[in-house]
């Protein structure tokens, strides 16, 4: 296993704005396809420093070798995401879900099926940018892999440590995750903060359109990212993502606490 792609479990700072008493706020944070926790590690650390307990599971088939992605299914990823949320709900009052790319789709799917406080997603993968990607189920019968989809960033030094190849069997499973997340959007009843890179070579702009149309009015806030590509969590706008995520979660917790007193 890549030592930098292991699961992360971070205890929140006791004096952070998200602490609200020891262990009251937690975040289940999910990485993207072919990558791992390293791609969202700075985000996770920022949330922990703000007082949240943060769990970043290593999704099945990741952090080892690309061949392992040929043997996992969308159900495996969805189950891991939901179990992570369930574990946090058992011990925390306010649980948020968050994610990058496919991890964003998993976060939204979990938000539709679990009583979370809110969701924060970065370039969520609800639609493919590649016209060939939806055909992966057929193409995999002739071609086993495609070129890597890693490191779509403006920063030249960014490296998410993703796999060197993209197995088409795995791409087919992403399609299943996307379809499940799209179906579930009307069931989300908590606020959603979405960051959208104005230039993204991996996820189509229609993903954000789908998100806006699928959610109930008033739940979605969109923040454009002008200085980052797809892997914005490692790009020039990472600090903005950290700050606005923390502000969003803090405001949401405050609102929930006020409602509890009324």
Buried (B, 14 or more C-beta within 10 A) or exposed (E): EBEBBBEBEBEBBEEBBBBBEEBBBBBBBBBBBBBBBBBBBBBBBBBBBBBBBBBBBBBBBBBBEBBBBBEBBBEBBBEBBBEBBEBBBEEBBBBBBBBBBBBBBBBBBBBBBBEBBBBBBBBBBBBBBBEEBBBBBEBBEEEBBBEEBBBBBBBEEBBBBBBEBBBBBBBBBBBBBBEBBBEBBEEBEBBBBBBBBEEBEBBBBEBBEBBBEBBEEEBBEEBEBEBBBBBBBBBBBBEBBBEBBBEBBBBBBEEBBEEEEE
